[in-house]
Amino acid sequence: MRPKLAVRREHGHNAADAVALSRRLGLPLMDASRGEKPELMLEYRGGRLTLCEYRRYRTNPVFVDIDVSIRRYPSLPAAKRGPLARAIGRRTRSIIDATAGWGQDLGLLVAMGYRVTAVERSPVMAVLLEDGLSRLAVNSDVRGPFELPRLVVADAVQYLSTVRETPDCVYLDPMFPPKRKRSALAKRRLRLLREVVGDDEDRGKLFTSALHTSTKRVVVKRADEAPPIADHPDETYTGKLVRYDVYLLGYRE
Ligand SMILES: C[S@@+](CC[C@H](N)C(=O)[O-])C[C@H]1O[C@@H](n2cnc3c(N)ncnc32)[C@H](O)[C@@H]1O
């Protein structure tokens, strides 16, 4: 039977890493030379761990790209402007990004100088994040000051209930239906993510857990036309295709 997800090994190219990864994730190891065809493949390519669909192997693979470089940002920490920064709030220092996914929002939060703990429960997304963070740690194009985020591989519902150092803000971006007008790369990232993790049916539980753990606010990212995760957010900040709903915890700036 055609496996859904496998680790692809090409002889001479990170072959030992591919073997270790397939063992760690309990996934089949596919040899490039034998022409095996999983639906999705994890593969070390060009010094990065990538995820791609077998039928689109020739198009650019997708990987965690946390770019906190001086090329991208004229100064670091980046200016706290825009709807995400306004939703996070001026007095927030520490954030738990409880749904790290491809690490895109994580990159923005890190660049803006917040102290971030990233949580991801999908073991596949977690290894992709680990790989992106290890590249960030050694990227000579990156200049501080910023703190490397810590990655926790766990279900955030459980993790939030046991966390010792409670954060100023818990940030949530559970899966929601695909949107019109996204760029081709964003659509591809989302499609692959959906294939790997499915829908986040328990987002209500995660929201409740976030309300109990955060000290100042919970920020929930939603598609601009989607209903809020819970009624009556205290504040709402609208971006191009998304909205940030803010739930304040007995505290206002
Ligand atoms: C829409 S994606 C997040 C995308 C991310 N904000 C970004 O910028 O790339 C949602 C991710 O949250 C993860 N997730 C959902 N519920 C979770 C939970 N309870 N604990 C940990 N991770 C969770 C999913 O596995 C998925 O990778």
The ligand as an SDF file (V2000), in Angstrom:
LIG
                    3D

 27 29  0  0  0  0  0  0  0  0999 V2000
   -2.7180   26.9510   11.5790 C   0  0  0  0  0  0  0  0  0  0  0  0
   -1.3110   26.1330   12.2250 S   0  0  0  0  0  0  0  0  0  0  0  0
   -0.3840   27.4230   12.9730 C   0  0  0  0  0  0  0  0  0  0  0  0
    0.4320   28.1990   11.9870 C   0  0  0  0  0  0  0  0  0  0  0  0
    1.4200   29.1140   12.6650 C   0  0  0  0  0  0  0  0  0  0  0  0
    0.7850   30.1490   13.4390 N   0  0  0  0  0  0  0  0  0  0  0  0
    2.3750   29.7300   11.6590 C   0  0  0  0  0  0  0  0  0  0  0  0
    2.4950   30.9760   11.6230 O   0  0  0  0  0  0  0  0  0  0  0  0
    3.0150   28.9800   10.8910 O   0  0  0  0  0  0  0  0  0  0  0  0
   -1.8690   25.2710   13.6520 C   0  0  0  0  0  0  0  0  0  0  0  0
   -0.7880   24.3830   14.2750 C   0  0  0  0  0  0  0  0  0  0  0  0
   -1.0860   24.2600   15.6570 O   0  0  0  0  0  0  0  0  0  0  0  0
   -0.8830   22.9220   16.0560 C   0  0  0  0  0  0  0  0  0  0  0  0
   -1.7880   22.6950   17.1970 N   0  0  0  0  0  0  0  0  0  0  0  0
   -3.1240   22.7620   17.1980 C   0  0  0  0  0  0  0  0  0  0  0  0
   -3.6320   22.4920   18.4200 N   0  0  0  0  0  0  0  0  0  0  0  0
   -2.5560   22.2520   19.2180 C   0  0  0  0  0  0  0  0  0  0  0  0
   -2.4120   21.9120   20.5880 C   0  0  0  0  0  0  0  0  0  0  0  0
   -3.4760   21.7240   21.3800 N   0  0  0  0  0  0  0  0  0  0  0  0
   -1.1670   21.7600   21.0880 N   0  0  0  0  0  0  0  0  0  0  0  0
   -0.0760   21.9390   20.2860 C   0  0  0  0  0  0  0  0  0  0  0  0
   -0.1510   22.2330   18.9740 N   0  0  0  0  0  0  0  0  0  0  0  0
   -1.3700   22.3950   18.4470 C   0  0  0  0  0  0  0  0  0  0  0  0
   -1.2240   22.0850   14.8410 C   0  0  0  0  0  0  0  0  0  0  0  0
   -0.5880   20.8130   14.9030 O   0  0  0  0  0  0  0  0  0  0  0  0
   -0.6910   22.9770   13.7140 C   0  0  0  0  0  0  0  0  0  0  0  0
    0.6470   22.6650   13.4270 O   0  0  0  0  0  0  0  0  0  0  0  0
  1  2  1  0
  2  3  1  0
  2 10  1  0
  3  4  1  0
  4  5  1  0
  5  6  1  0
  5  7  1  0
  7  8  2  0
  7  9  1  0
 10 11  1  0
 11 12  1  0
 11 26  1  0
 12 13  1  0
 13 14  1  0
 13 24  1  0
 14 15  1  0
 14 23  1  0
 15 16  2  0
 16 17  1  0
 17 18  1  0
 17 23  2  0
 18 19  1  0
 18 20  2  0
 20 21  1  0
 21 22  2  0
 22 23  1  0
 24 25  1  0
 24 26  1  0
 26 27  1  0
M  CHG  2   2   1   9  -1
M  END
$$$$
